[in-house]
Amino acid sequence: MKLRIKFAKYGALKFIGHLDVMRFFQKAVRRADIDIAYTGGFSPHQIMSFAAPLGVGLESNGEYMDIEVNSVTSSKDMLEALNRQMVEGIHVLEVKMLPDDAGNAMASVAAAAYSIGFRQGYEPDFDYRKALRAFYEQPEIIVTKKTKRSEATFDMKPYIYECTTGEDGRIHLTVDASSSGNIKPSLVINAFYEQNGATLDEIALLITREETYMNIGNEEQRELVPLDFIGKEF
């Protein structure tokens, strides 16, 4: 049986990396007496996978991991059991059962939604609300994306699905988060600043991933839904 677990990560724990989060959940699952399945062989390990690793320094209300289990009690019981093992900064939000034919969380990721604020004293010195509308209305947004091995120049516009500002002044951004796209919100905001003749300080942004999505439509007719859309409580 496959379970999909949604959790939030916030506060001081936003500064711990993905591998530490994985080790934390491996221990938490054991302590919560979850009947998790293990791989075979001489070095068995828990069958557990995460959707899209969160960058260090980012908070999230929409993180997901999948586990395989041998038996279950109920969504409510397992949610409470896991949360008894959590620490300040990580909170389990949902536990749902997946259909047998569901793909794993990582392979299912198509997009992610972010809300972005500015650290006090690092707000833009230009009218960013008006400028953001003009930025997103451009027919193309050419950027250079750097990796450890190379860099590539491409049009980022097709990979940005939403780019607005809310009444609270935060920027709301939905971008491609698939393995083929994987646009980081900082890349978008950096390009936005550069087009407005400004320089983005590396500590200026307060970024929260609000949700992680899968696409149940197709490339021509995209239909984004949260990763827990296909699961059900039990």
Backbone bond lengths (Angstrom), bond angles and torsions (degrees), N, CA, C in turn:
res aa  C-N    CA-C-N  psi(-1)  N-CA   C-N-CA  omega(-1)  CA-C   N-CA-C  phi
1 M - - - 1.460 - - 1.523 109.95 -
2 K 1.328 115.12 138.92 1.463 120.49 -179.09 1.527 110.01 -107.42
3 L 1.315 115.65 133.76 1.456 121.37 176.19 1.525 109.42 -118.50
4 R 1.320 115.70 143.11 1.468 120.91 173.96 1.526 107.83 -113.89
5 I 1.310 115.78 124.76 1.461 122.80 -175.59 1.523 109.02 -112.99
6 K 1.325 115.68 125.70 1.468 121.49 177.86 1.523 108.46 -103.14
7 F 1.331 115.94 136.05 1.458 118.58 -179.69 1.525 111.29 -145.07
8 A 1.328 114.61 161.36 1.463 122.40 177.34 1.522 108.90 -108.95
9 K 1.320 115.31 149.16 1.467 121.94 177.92 1.524 107.18 -133.65
10 Y 1.325 116.75 126.82 1.458 119.02 -171.40 1.528 110.48 -156.64
11 G 1.330 115.10 177.67 1.460 120.56 176.80 1.519 112.41 63.40
12 A 1.324 115.77 -145.08 1.465 120.90 -176.19 1.525 112.18 -62.72
13 L 1.344 117.30 -26.04 1.463 119.69 -177.32 1.525 113.06 -72.86
14 K 1.326 117.52 -6.18 1.464 118.64 174.86 1.529 110.91 -67.19
15 F 1.320 116.31 -13.87 1.461 119.79 -178.65 1.532 113.11 -94.10
16 I 1.334 118.47 1.92 1.464 119.14 174.98 1.524 109.04 -96.17
17 G 1.319 116.13 147.15 1.453 121.49 -174.06 1.517 113.77 -83.31
18 H 1.326 114.58 175.89 1.463 121.77 -175.47 1.528 112.38 -61.66
19 L 1.328 118.09 -42.51 1.467 120.22 -177.95 1.522 111.31 -64.01
20 D 1.327 116.69 -36.47 1.464 119.80 177.60 1.528 110.99 -68.10
21 V 1.327 117.21 -37.24 1.466 120.78 176.74 1.529 109.80 -63.78
22 M 1.320 116.39 -42.26 1.462 120.68 179.40 1.532 110.92 -62.01
23 R 1.328 117.17 -45.70 1.471 120.59 178.99 1.525 110.83 -63.75
24 F 1.327 116.35 -38.21 1.462 120.25 178.70 1.528 110.72 -60.35
25 F 1.337 116.80 -46.17 1.463 119.72 -178.49 1.529 111.94 -70.19
26 Q 1.310 118.08 -32.42 1.461 119.64 176.14 1.526 110.53 -59.40
27 K 1.326 116.38 -42.56 1.464 120.48 178.78 1.526 111.23 -72.31
28 A 1.340 116.51 -40.31 1.462 120.52 -178.37 1.522 111.69 -63.58
29 V 1.328 116.67 -39.55 1.466 120.75 179.46 1.525 110.56 -63.28
30 R 1.326 116.78 -41.76 1.468 119.93 177.96 1.528 110.84 -64.18
31 R 1.324 116.35 -45.85 1.467 120.51 -177.68 1.523 112.30 -67.55
32 A 1.335 116.97 -26.15 1.464 121.18 178.74 1.529 111.84 -83.70
33 D 1.340 116.62 1.06 1.473 122.43 -179.75 1.526 112.38 59.72
34 I 1.330 116.07 34.55 1.463 120.36 173.02 1.526 107.71 -74.74
35 D 1.316 116.81 132.06 1.472 121.64 -177.25 1.530 109.67 -81.79
36 I 1.326 115.32 66.38 1.464 120.84 -175.19 1.526 110.46 -75.55
37 A 1.327 115.37 147.15 1.463 120.95 178.28 1.523 110.19 -84.51
38 Y 1.315 115.49 151.86 1.460 122.33 179.60 1.524 109.95 -120.14
39 T 1.321 115.15 153.98 1.454 120.11 173.31 1.527 108.76 -70.91
40 G 1.327 116.70 164.46 1.456 120.68 177.54 1.521 111.00 -88.88
41 G 1.321 115.78 -166.89 1.460 120.60 176.66 1.514 112.98 90.42
42 F 1.335 114.89 -171.36 1.463 121.18 -175.53 1.526 113.03 -78.29
43 S 1.335 117.20 -18.92 1.469 120.45 -178.31 1.529 109.60 -131.06
44 P 1.333 117.01 72.04 1.475 119.75 -176.77 1.525 111.94 -66.75
45 H 1.328 115.55 144.00 1.459 119.95 175.29 1.521 109.37 -138.46
46 Q 1.308 115.72 159.75 1.458 120.90 -178.18 1.528 110.70 -61.60
47 I 1.332 115.41 141.28 1.465 119.82 176.83 1.529 107.13 -85.85
48 M 1.319 114.95 98.77 1.465 123.17 -172.33 1.521 108.57 -147.25
49 S 1.317 117.23 134.78 1.465 120.57 176.43 1.521 109.47 -143.67
50 F 1.325 115.56 151.21 1.461 121.60 -177.78 1.526 109.66 -110.98
51 A 1.329 115.59 153.66 1.462 120.59 -174.95 1.519 112.18 -71.19
52 A 1.314 117.25 -75.78 1.462 121.93 -176.20 1.520 108.06 -134.99
53 P 1.325 118.09 110.09 1.469 120.14 -178.43 1.529 111.26 -52.31
54 L 1.318 115.32 135.26 1.461 121.67 -178.33 1.520 109.64 -89.78
55 G 1.321 116.21 134.83 1.455 120.25 179.05 1.521 111.69 -63.05
56 V 1.317 116.28 146.50 1.462 121.05 177.92 1.530 109.28 -62.89
57 G 1.326 115.97 133.20 1.459 121.09 -179.63 1.515 113.93 96.90
58 L 1.338 117.51 -7.15 1.461 121.53 178.34 1.527 109.80 -99.71
59 E 1.324 115.97 141.98 1.457 121.21 171.57 1.524 108.60 -94.59
60 S 1.336 116.51 167.11 1.459 118.89 -179.54 1.519 111.61 -154.47
61 N 1.325 114.84 143.04 1.465 122.70 170.58 1.526 110.84 -111.75
62 G 1.329 116.85 7.21 1.460 119.77 -174.47 1.509 113.97 -144.42
63 E 1.354 116.70 55.24 1.465 121.21 175.35 1.529 109.50 -95.71
64 Y 1.336 115.65 148.75 1.464 120.27 -177.30 1.522 111.09 -135.60
65 M 1.328 114.27 146.11 1.458 120.10 168.81 1.524 108.34 -141.56
66 D 1.321 115.79 150.81 1.460 122.93 177.08 1.518 109.22 -110.47
67 I 1.328 115.99 140.65 1.457 120.49 171.53 1.522 108.62 -133.74
68 E 1.320 115.80 155.22 1.460 120.90 171.72 1.520 107.86 -106.21
69 V 1.327 116.01 137.46 1.466 121.07 -177.40 1.528 109.97 -128.54
70 N 1.327 114.55 158.18 1.466 120.40 177.28 1.520 112.05 -89.57
71 S 1.343 116.39 -27.90 1.460 121.09 -179.96 1.525 108.63 -154.81
72 V 1.330 116.01 161.50 1.465 120.94 -179.65 1.523 109.90 -135.78
73 T 1.319 115.68 163.31 1.463 121.33 170.04 1.527 107.26 -105.33
74 S 1.340 116.48 -87.11 1.461 121.17 174.25 1.523 108.14 -148.31
75 S 1.326 115.55 161.47 1.468 119.64 177.81 1.523 110.69 -55.59
76 K 1.329 116.16 -44.65 1.464 121.01 -177.55 1.524 111.28 -63.45
77 D 1.336 116.84 -46.99 1.464 120.18 -178.72 1.526 111.69 -63.57
78 M 1.332 116.59 -42.44 1.459 119.86 -177.41 1.529 111.09 -71.84
79 L 1.324 116.61 -34.92 1.464 120.79 175.73 1.528 110.20 -61.72
80 E 1.323 115.99 -47.15 1.465 120.06 -179.18 1.529 111.20 -66.67
81 A 1.331 116.92 -39.32 1.465 120.40 179.95 1.526 110.99 -63.23
82 L 1.326 116.47 -42.05 1.462 120.00 178.71 1.527 111.24 -67.08
83 N 1.327 116.69 -43.76 1.464 119.20 -177.33 1.525 112.74 -66.48
84 R 1.325 117.08 -24.01 1.471 118.87 174.90 1.527 111.39 -67.48
85 Q 1.338 116.36 -19.84 1.467 120.79 -179.65 1.529 112.49 -99.39
86 M 1.324 117.08 -2.82 1.459 120.16 -178.11 1.528 110.96 -77.96
87 V 1.320 115.23 163.03 1.460 122.41 175.06 1.522 108.05 -117.65
88 E 1.320 116.95 167.93 1.460 120.79 177.45 1.528 109.33 -59.04
89 G 1.336 115.77 120.83 1.460 120.21 -179.29 1.515 113.54 117.55
90 I 1.345 117.32 -12.82 1.467 121.10 174.11 1.525 107.72 -136.96
91 H 1.327 116.11 129.31 1.463 120.86 -178.57 1.525 109.14 -140.17
92 V 1.323 116.79 127.60 1.465 121.48 178.56 1.522 108.93 -80.20
93 L 1.329 116.34 130.09 1.461 122.36 -174.92 1.521 113.07 -102.05
94 E 1.332 117.36 -36.20 1.469 121.06 -176.38 1.521 110.29 -151.29
95 V 1.322 114.94 150.69 1.465 122.03 169.41 1.521 106.50 -132.29
96 K 1.330 117.02 118.02 1.460 120.99 -177.75 1.526 110.51 -130.57
97 M 1.327 114.97 151.69 1.459 120.59 177.10 1.521 109.40 -91.59
98 L 1.333 115.74 138.16 1.457 121.51 -178.92 1.523 111.07 -98.27
99 P 1.327 117.32 153.56 1.464 120.05 171.30 1.531 109.85 -62.06
100 D 1.315 116.67 154.77 1.466 120.50 -177.97 1.522 112.56 -60.49
101 D 1.337 116.80 -30.04 1.466 119.94 -176.14 1.531 112.94 -94.17
102 A 1.327 117.62 10.56 1.471 120.37 -178.78 1.521 110.75 -69.00
103 G 1.322 116.05 138.54 1.455 120.54 174.54 1.517 109.98 -73.63
104 N 1.336 116.70 161.00 1.466 117.86 -179.79 1.527 110.45 -71.57
105 A 1.320 115.16 161.74 1.461 121.03 -172.45 1.525 112.20 -59.46
106 M 1.328 117.03 -44.82 1.464 119.93 -176.34 1.520 111.60 -62.06
107 A 1.332 116.83 -44.49 1.464 120.54 -178.56 1.523 112.03 -70.44
108 S 1.332 117.23 -20.13 1.463 121.17 -176.21 1.523 113.72 -86.03
109 V 1.326 117.48 -16.54 1.469 120.62 -173.66 1.527 110.99 -63.92
110 A 1.339 115.56 128.23 1.464 121.24 177.46 1.522 112.06 -118.60
111 A 1.329 117.21 -32.57 1.466 120.19 -175.39 1.523 109.76 -157.46
112 A 1.319 115.23 165.88 1.461 121.15 176.30 1.520 108.92 -143.05
113 A 1.332 115.19 143.99 1.463 121.52 178.00 1.523 109.39 -106.75
114 Y 1.321 115.59 137.65 1.461 121.53 -178.76 1.524 110.19 -129.02
115 S 1.321 116.05 148.57 1.464 121.11 165.46 1.522 106.62 -115.29
116 I 1.326 115.64 137.25 1.462 120.93 -171.12 1.520 109.87 -129.59
117 G 1.312 115.58 122.47 1.454 121.60 174.88 1.517 110.13 -115.41
118 F 1.317 115.48 -178.79 1.459 120.58 -178.17 1.526 109.97 -120.67
119 R 1.309 115.01 134.71 1.456 120.13 175.85 1.538 109.52 -61.64
120 Q 1.327 115.99 142.73 1.461 120.06 -178.26 1.526 110.84 -56.06
121 G 1.324 114.70 129.00 1.454 120.55 -178.57 1.513 113.62 92.91
122 Y 1.349 116.70 -5.15 1.469 120.96 -178.79 1.529 111.80 -120.81
123 E 1.336 116.85 20.58 1.458 120.16 178.85 1.537 109.90 -67.24
124 P 1.332 117.77 151.58 1.476 119.84 178.30 1.523 110.89 -60.90
125 D 1.340 115.88 145.97 1.465 119.93 178.40 1.522 111.12 -95.84
126 F 1.361 116.17 21.90 1.461 121.22 174.77 1.528 107.99 -134.34
127 D 1.327 117.15 167.88 1.467 121.83 -178.82 1.531 108.57 -73.71
128 Y 1.332 115.97 86.41 1.460 119.40 -171.96 1.529 113.19 -71.65
129 R 1.331 118.09 -25.53 1.469 119.52 178.22 1.531 110.66 -63.87
130 K 1.328 115.64 -50.53 1.466 120.51 179.19 1.527 110.64 -65.86
131 A 1.332 115.90 -42.34 1.462 120.48 -178.60 1.526 111.71 -65.54
132 L 1.344 116.96 -33.55 1.463 119.90 -179.01 1.523 111.03 -67.00
133 R 1.332 117.09 -38.30 1.469 119.90 176.93 1.522 110.36 -60.89
134 A 1.326 116.50 -45.40 1.465 120.69 179.71 1.528 110.81 -64.55
135 F 1.326 116.15 -38.73 1.469 121.56 179.23 1.528 110.81 -60.45
136 Y 1.330 116.76 -46.63 1.468 120.53 -175.65 1.526 112.18 -76.24
137 E 1.318 117.47 -23.89 1.462 120.57 -179.12 1.523 112.99 -80.34
138 Q 1.323 117.43 -5.23 1.465 120.30 177.30 1.527 110.52 -63.31
139 P 1.323 117.83 147.76 1.468 119.65 177.89 1.524 112.99 -68.49
140 E 1.331 117.51 -25.38 1.457 120.92 177.25 1.526 109.73 -151.45
141 I 1.328 114.84 153.85 1.467 121.58 178.63 1.529 106.51 -131.32
142 I 1.309 116.27 99.81 1.463 121.55 -175.49 1.530 109.61 -86.96
143 V 1.325 116.04 126.08 1.465 121.34 179.13 1.526 109.42 -136.44
144 T 1.314 115.17 165.53 1.459 121.52 173.56 1.518 108.17 -112.36
145 K 1.317 115.76 120.15 1.463 121.83 -179.29 1.521 108.76 -101.62
146 K 1.331 115.94 122.72 1.457 120.73 -177.56 1.522 110.83 -103.79
147 T 1.329 115.53 139.70 1.455 121.94 172.13 1.526 107.80 -122.27
148 K 1.326 116.85 -178.65 1.460 119.92 -179.87 1.527 111.56 -64.58
149 R 1.333 116.66 -28.68 1.461 120.02 -173.90 1.518 114.49 -105.71
150 S 1.330 117.43 -22.85 1.458 118.34 -174.56 1.523 110.48 -159.18
151 E 1.314 115.16 -178.79 1.452 121.11 172.22 1.519 108.69 -142.91
152 A 1.335 115.80 149.84 1.459 120.43 -177.06 1.517 109.39 -140.16
153 T 1.331 115.97 140.88 1.455 121.93 176.42 1.522 108.71 -100.38
154 F 1.331 116.81 130.95 1.459 120.20 -176.68 1.522 110.04 -154.81
155 D 1.338 115.35 168.76 1.459 122.09 177.03 1.527 108.36 -87.57
156 M 1.326 116.54 114.10 1.460 121.68 -176.71 1.528 112.78 -83.04
157 K 1.321 118.30 -16.25 1.467 121.58 -172.67 1.533 113.41 -54.21
158 P 1.346 120.35 -44.46 1.475 118.86 -178.89 1.526 114.25 -63.90
159 Y 1.329 117.26 -15.32 1.461 121.00 -177.50 1.528 112.81 -97.18
160 I 1.334 116.50 0.07 1.464 121.37 176.81 1.522 107.70 -104.95
161 Y 1.321 117.50 117.47 1.462 122.10 -174.78 1.529 112.87 -98.50
162 E 1.309 116.88 -22.79 1.470 121.72 176.86 1.514 108.07 -152.22
163 C 1.334 116.48 141.17 1.461 121.02 177.62 1.527 107.42 -155.41
164 T 1.333 116.34 94.28 1.460 121.80 -175.13 1.527 109.67 -138.09
165 T 1.326 115.95 173.44 1.464 121.00 171.43 1.520 108.55 -119.52
166 G 1.331 115.72 144.02 1.454 121.07 178.91 1.516 111.40 -95.19
167 E 1.330 115.18 175.41 1.459 120.29 179.01 1.523 111.73 -63.42
168 D 1.343 115.84 -24.89 1.466 119.86 179.46 1.524 112.65 -81.44
169 G 1.334 116.24 -0.27 1.453 120.49 179.04 1.517 114.17 87.75
170 R 1.334 117.47 -5.94 1.458 120.10 179.67 1.528 110.24 -78.09
171 I 1.311 115.47 148.06 1.458 121.85 176.09 1.528 108.04 -86.92
172 H 1.326 116.38 132.41 1.465 121.70 178.36 1.526 108.28 -110.12
173 L 1.312 114.26 121.43 1.460 121.01 -170.14 1.521 109.63 -131.92
174 T 1.333 116.68 126.65 1.463 121.23 172.10 1.520 107.46 -119.58
175 V 1.325 116.14 124.70 1.464 121.11 -173.72 1.521 111.02 -134.08
176 D 1.312 114.97 162.44 1.457 121.93 174.35 1.530 108.87 -62.19
177 A 1.331 116.51 127.65 1.463 120.86 177.96 1.521 111.12 -123.75
178 S 1.337 116.43 15.06 1.461 120.57 179.72 1.524 110.11 -73.06
179 S 1.316 116.21 169.57 1.464 120.05 -179.71 1.523 111.81 -64.69
180 S 1.330 117.37 -26.26 1.467 120.37 -178.74 1.523 112.79 -85.74
181 G 1.349 117.42 -22.61 1.459 120.56 -179.54 1.512 111.72 -107.97
182 N 1.322 115.09 -71.77 1.468 123.40 174.69 1.527 112.71 51.96
183 I 1.327 115.53 65.00 1.460 121.55 179.37 1.528 109.68 -88.38
184 K 1.314 116.86 124.48 1.457 120.97 177.65 1.527 109.58 -83.47
185 P 1.330 117.50 141.27 1.472 119.00 -179.97 1.520 112.82 -59.72
186 S 1.324 117.48 -33.32 1.465 119.86 179.63 1.525 111.67 -64.26
187 L 1.332 117.54 -30.57 1.467 120.95 177.67 1.526 110.24 -65.04
188 V 1.330 116.39 -40.92 1.466 121.22 179.25 1.526 110.55 -66.35
189 I 1.324 116.74 -47.43 1.467 120.01 -177.03 1.527 110.91 -68.07
190 N 1.316 117.55 -35.64 1.464 120.23 175.52 1.524 111.14 -60.54
191 A 1.339 116.07 -45.16 1.464 120.21 179.05 1.524 110.78 -63.83
192 F 1.323 116.21 -38.86 1.466 121.69 177.96 1.533 110.65 -61.21
193 Y 1.311 117.14 -46.54 1.465 121.31 178.68 1.527 110.97 -62.51
194 E 1.324 116.92 -46.54 1.463 120.53 -177.73 1.522 111.53 -59.73
195 Q 1.337 116.73 -39.59 1.462 119.51 -179.99 1.523 112.13 -69.31
196 N 1.331 116.05 -16.03 1.459 119.85 178.05 1.528 111.91 -106.52
197 G 1.330 115.68 17.68 1.454 121.04 175.43 1.510 114.41 66.84
198 A 1.333 116.76 26.01 1.461 120.98 -178.22 1.524 109.88 -119.27
199 T 1.316 115.51 162.78 1.461 121.49 177.82 1.521 108.94 -115.43
200 L 1.324 116.54 128.18 1.461 121.78 -178.95 1.518 109.73 -86.76
201 D 1.330 116.42 120.59 1.462 120.66 175.59 1.524 108.89 -70.00
202 E 1.315 117.12 139.32 1.465 120.54 -173.58 1.525 113.38 -66.10
203 I 1.336 118.25 -16.42 1.469 119.65 178.43 1.528 112.07 -107.36
204 A 1.331 117.70 10.80 1.466 120.81 -173.26 1.524 113.46 -73.18
205 L 1.330 117.94 -32.08 1.463 120.98 -168.91 1.527 112.94 -91.45
206 L 1.325 115.03 141.94 1.466 123.33 170.81 1.528 106.06 -115.20
207 I 1.326 116.22 103.60 1.466 121.23 -169.93 1.524 110.53 -109.89
208 T 1.328 115.63 131.91 1.464 122.02 174.92 1.521 108.96 -124.64
209 R 1.322 116.22 125.13 1.469 119.15 171.41 1.527 107.10 -79.24
210 E 1.319 116.05 117.63 1.461 120.44 -175.63 1.527 112.96 -88.12
211 E 1.333 116.86 -31.40 1.466 119.81 -179.01 1.520 109.82 -161.80
212 T 1.329 114.78 154.78 1.461 122.17 174.96 1.523 107.60 -120.49
213 Y 1.332 116.41 133.41 1.463 120.95 -169.95 1.525 113.33 -118.39
214 M 1.329 113.97 154.60 1.453 122.67 166.76 1.523 107.58 -115.28
215 N 1.311 116.55 161.34 1.463 121.62 -178.99 1.521 108.98 -108.83
216 I 1.342 117.31 112.98 1.463 120.02 178.52 1.530 110.89 -97.10
217 G 1.330 116.00 4.15 1.458 120.91 173.82 1.517 109.29 -98.88
218 N 1.322 116.18 -135.40 1.458 121.28 175.73 1.521 108.54 -139.35
219 E 1.323 116.87 -177.11 1.461 119.85 -176.42 1.524 112.11 -66.15
220 E 1.332 116.71 -32.71 1.461 120.35 179.88 1.527 111.53 -78.33
221 Q 1.326 116.53 -36.69 1.464 121.96 -178.32 1.523 108.16 -125.69
222 R 1.317 115.56 79.77 1.461 121.37 -175.20 1.529 110.94 -69.97
223 E 1.330 116.86 134.82 1.465 122.30 175.33 1.524 108.07 -133.48
224 L 1.323 115.54 96.65 1.459 121.14 -175.59 1.521 110.91 -86.83
225 V 1.330 115.77 130.98 1.466 121.81 176.78 1.529 107.66 -135.34
226 P 1.338 118.15 152.07 1.469 119.98 177.65 1.525 111.66 -58.09
227 L 1.319 116.45 153.32 1.464 120.93 -177.33 1.524 113.08 -61.97
228 D 1.331 117.35 -21.76 1.464 119.07 178.90 1.528 112.55 -87.94
229 F 1.331 117.29 4.90 1.464 121.62 -178.02 1.526 111.66 -59.93
230 I 1.330 116.95 -37.39 1.464 120.10 -175.48 1.529 112.49 -86.62
231 G 1.328 117.42 -5.24 1.456 119.86 179.70 1.521 111.86 -91.17
232 K 1.316 115.98 168.22 1.466 120.39 176.56 1.525 109.28 -143.10
233 E 1.321 114.74 149.44 1.457 119.45 176.56 1.524 109.74 -72.21
234 F 1.305 116.33 155.71 1.471 120.21 -177.08 1.522 110.31 -136.04
